[in-house]
Amino acid sequence: MTGWERLYCGPAPATEGILLRWNADPLALAVIAGLALWAGRSRPGAAAVVVLCLAFLSPLCALSSALFSARVVHHGLLVAIAAPLLALARPAPRPSGAGLPLLIATATLWLWHVPGAYDLALADMAIYWVMQVSLLAPAVMLWRAIFAQPDGAGLGWVFLAYLGMGMPGAILTPAPEALYAAHATAPLVWGLTPLADQQLGGLVMWMPGALPFALWGAILSRRTWQSMGAAS
């Protein structure tokens, strides 16, 4: 058995049967249940649990064993959708600086997209979970700080958070060769070369990846506009 056959969610799937590749890992179920308890019964908390189930339990988990582009979607769900929803479910009690959380969240995201670190995480279950926790936890800290900023100041931090994810995509998209050994052959089954899969993943980080940040920015703008109207 090669290292890549021990990928989380099992070996890279073929196109047939992908919709049946649901994950029932007890650890994943326990983590999601724990986060559900932490988030409480709020609507954002419930939505965050749905997103986490999509990331870790649905066939997307198996697909991300095959395709780097699917792994990018997985990471985007964590840092740009689940994390802000969890932050809304458990808002910060008072405004705090967003600079340090931004630095930590960005550095962590970049680190796990370095080819050696990425391949190691996909080949070892323990390191895989270190990757997931270290992506989600700083992102939740960052979004809690962003949503607690007064007078619309969070908008600038949302833009900087997007740059933290978009810039690696801008680097990967024009890369002249495939960088990730974990996806050296599996994309071929899906009609993609490893390089095309990597380029697709870079584009997802760079362009469609901006959409959640635009949504959160719009929500913050609306909140600021309402607070200004109430104060006038």
C-alpha positions as CSV (number, residue, x, y, z in Angstrom):
1,M,0.0,0.0,0.0
2,T,1.4,3.4,-1.0
3,G,1.2,6.5,1.2
4,W,-1.4,8.0,-1.1
5,E,-3.7,5.0,-0.6
6,R,-3.9,6.1,3.1
7,L,-5.5,9.4,2.2
8,Y,-8.2,10.5,4.6
9,C,-11.6,9.4,3.2
10,G,-9.8,6.5,1.6
11,P,-8.1,6.1,-1.8
12,A,-8.8,8.6,-4.6
13,P,-12.1,7.6,-6.1
14,A,-13.0,6.9,-9.7
15,T,-15.8,8.8,-11.3
16,E,-18.3,6.0,-10.9
17,G,-19.6,5.5,-7.4
18,I,-18.4,8.9,-6.1
19,L,-21.9,9.8,-4.8
20,L,-21.8,6.8,-2.5
21,R,-18.5,7.8,-0.9
22,W,-19.9,9.2,2.3
23,N,-17.5,9.3,5.4
24,A,-18.6,8.1,8.8
25,D,-15.3,8.5,10.6
26,P,-16.0,8.6,14.3
27,L,-13.4,11.3,14.8
28,A,-15.0,13.6,12.2
29,L,-18.4,13.0,13.7
30,A,-17.1,13.8,17.2
31,V,-15.3,17.0,16.0
32,I,-18.5,18.2,14.2
33,A,-20.6,17.4,17.3
34,G,-18.2,19.2,19.5
35,L,-18.3,22.3,17.4
36,A,-22.1,22.1,17.2
37,L,-22.3,22.2,21.0
38,W,-19.8,25.1,21.1
39,A,-21.8,27.0,18.5
40,G,-25.2,26.5,20.2
41,R,-28.6,26.5,18.6
42,S,-28.2,29.7,16.6
43,R,-28.9,29.7,12.9
44,P,-25.3,30.5,12.0
45,G,-24.2,27.6,14.2
46,A,-26.6,25.2,12.5
47,A,-25.4,26.5,9.1
48,A,-21.8,26.0,10.1
49,V,-22.5,22.4,11.1
50,V,-24.1,21.8,7.6
51,V,-21.0,23.2,5.9
52,L,-18.7,21.1,8.1
53,C,-20.7,18.0,7.2
54,L,-20.3,18.9,3.5
55,A,-16.6,19.2,4.0
56,F,-15.8,16.1,6.0
57,L,-18.7,13.7,5.6
58,S,-20.0,14.2,2.0
59,P,-18.4,12.7,-1.2
60,L,-16.5,16.0,-1.4
61,C,-14.1,14.5,1.2
62,A,-13.3,11.5,-1.0
63,L,-13.1,13.7,-4.1
64,S,-10.5,15.9,-2.4
65,S,-8.3,12.8,-2.2
66,A,-8.2,12.8,-6.0
67,L,-8.3,16.4,-7.0
68,F,-6.3,19.4,-5.7
69,S,-9.1,21.6,-6.9
70,A,-11.6,19.7,-4.7
71,R,-9.2,20.1,-1.8
72,V,-9.2,23.9,-2.4
73,V,-13.0,23.9,-2.2
74,H,-12.7,21.9,1.0
75,H,-10.3,24.5,2.5
76,G,-12.5,27.3,1.3
77,L,-15.5,25.9,3.0
78,L,-13.5,25.8,6.3
79,V,-11.9,29.2,6.3
80,A,-14.4,31.4,4.3
81,I,-17.8,29.9,5.2
82,A,-17.7,27.6,8.3
83,A,-15.3,29.8,10.2
84,P,-17.3,33.1,9.9
85,L,-20.5,31.2,10.6
86,L,-19.0,29.9,13.8
87,A,-17.8,33.4,14.6
88,L,-21.3,34.7,14.2
89,A,-22.6,31.9,16.4
90,R,-20.1,32.8,19.2
91,P,-19.3,36.5,18.7
92,A,-16.4,38.1,20.5
93,P,-17.5,39.7,23.7
94,R,-15.6,43.0,22.9
95,P,-13.7,44.5,20.0
96,S,-10.1,43.2,19.6
97,G,-7.3,43.6,17.2
98,A,-7.5,41.6,14.0
99,G,-3.9,42.0,12.9
100,L,-2.5,39.0,14.8
101,P,-5.3,36.6,14.0
102,L,-5.0,37.6,10.3
103,L,-1.2,37.0,10.4
104,I,-1.7,33.5,12.0
105,A,-4.6,32.5,9.7
106,T,-2.8,33.6,6.6
107,A,0.5,32.0,7.5
108,T,-1.2,28.8,8.4
109,L,-3.1,28.7,5.0
110,W,0.1,29.4,3.1
111,L,2.1,26.8,5.1
112,W,-0.3,24.0,4.3
113,H,-0.1,24.8,0.6
114,V,3.6,24.4,0.5
115,P,4.0,21.1,-1.5
116,G,6.0,19.3,1.2
117,A,3.6,20.2,4.0
118,Y,0.6,19.5,1.9
119,D,1.7,16.1,0.8
120,L,2.7,15.1,4.3
121,A,-0.7,16.0,5.7
122,L,-2.5,14.0,3.0
123,A,-0.2,10.9,3.7
124,D,-0.6,10.9,7.5
125,M,-3.9,10.9,9.4
126,A,-2.6,12.7,12.5
127,I,-1.0,15.5,10.5
128,Y,-4.1,15.7,8.3
129,W,-6.1,16.6,11.4
130,V,-3.4,19.0,12.5
131,M,-3.9,20.7,9.1
132,Q,-7.7,20.9,9.5
133,V,-7.6,22.2,13.1
134,S,-4.9,24.7,12.4
135,L,-6.8,26.0,9.4
136,L,-10.2,26.3,11.1
137,A,-9.2,27.6,14.6
138,P,-7.2,30.7,13.5
139,A,-9.9,31.5,10.9
140,V,-12.6,31.5,13.6
141,M,-10.4,33.8,15.7
142,L,-9.9,36.1,12.7
143,W,-13.6,36.3,11.8
144,R,-14.6,36.9,15.5
145,A,-12.2,39.8,15.5
146,I,-13.5,41.1,12.1
147,F,-17.2,41.0,13.1
148,A,-16.4,42.8,16.4
149,Q,-14.7,45.8,14.7
150,P,-16.6,49.0,15.2
151,D,-17.8,51.5,12.5
152,G,-17.3,49.4,9.5
153,A,-13.6,48.8,10.2
154,G,-14.0,45.1,9.6
155,L,-14.4,45.7,5.8
156,G,-10.7,46.3,5.3
157,W,-9.9,43.2,7.2
158,V,-12.2,41.1,5.1
159,F,-10.3,42.4,2.0
160,L,-7.0,41.5,3.6
161,A,-8.3,38.0,4.5
162,Y,-9.3,37.5,0.9
163,L,-5.8,38.5,-0.3
164,G,-4.4,35.9,2.1
165,M,-6.3,33.2,0.2
166,G,-6.3,34.7,-3.2
167,M,-2.6,35.3,-3.5
168,P,-1.6,31.6,-3.3
169,G,-4.2,31.0,-6.0
170,A,-2.6,33.7,-8.2
171,I,0.8,32.0,-7.7
172,L,-0.5,28.4,-8.4
173,T,-2.5,29.3,-11.5
174,P,0.4,30.1,-13.8
175,A,2.8,27.6,-12.2
176,P,4.6,25.7,-15.0
177,E,4.5,22.3,-13.4
178,A,2.4,20.2,-11.0
179,L,3.7,20.5,-7.5
180,Y,1.8,18.1,-5.4
181,A,2.8,14.4,-5.3
182,A,-0.6,13.5,-3.7
183,H,-2.3,14.4,-6.9
184,A,0.3,13.1,-9.4
185,T,-2.0,10.5,-11.0
186,A,-5.6,10.6,-9.7
187,P,-6.7,13.7,-11.7
188,L,-6.2,11.7,-14.9
189,V,-9.1,9.5,-14.0
190,W,-11.2,12.7,-13.9
191,G,-10.1,13.8,-17.3
192,L,-7.6,16.4,-16.0
193,T,-3.8,16.4,-16.0
194,P,-2.2,17.1,-12.6
195,L,-1.2,20.5,-13.9
196,A,-4.7,21.4,-15.1
197,D,-6.1,20.3,-11.8
198,Q,-3.6,22.5,-9.9
199,Q,-4.4,25.4,-12.2
200,L,-8.1,24.9,-11.6
201,G,-7.5,24.9,-7.9
202,G,-5.5,28.1,-8.1
203,L,-8.3,29.7,-10.1
204,V,-10.9,28.6,-7.5
205,M,-8.8,30.2,-4.7
206,W,-8.3,33.3,-6.7
207,M,-11.6,34.1,-8.3
208,P,-14.7,32.1,-7.1
209,G,-13.0,32.1,-3.7
210,A,-13.7,35.8,-3.5
211,L,-17.4,35.3,-3.4
212,P,-17.8,34.4,0.3
213,F,-15.6,37.3,1.3
214,A,-17.8,39.6,-0.9
215,L,-20.8,38.3,0.9
216,W,-19.4,38.9,4.4
217,G,-18.3,42.3,3.3
218,A,-21.8,43.1,2.1
219,I,-23.2,41.9,5.4
220,L,-20.8,44.2,7.3
221,S,-21.6,47.1,5.0
222,R,-25.3,46.6,5.7
223,R,-24.7,46.4,9.4
224,T,-22.7,49.6,9.3
225,W,-25.3,51.4,7.3
226,Q,-28.0,50.3,9.7
227,S,-26.0,51.5,12.7
228,M,-25.4,54.9,11.1
229,G,-29.1,55.2,10.4
230,A,-29.9,54.4,14.0
231,A,-27.4,57.0,15.2
232,S,-28.7,59.8,13.0
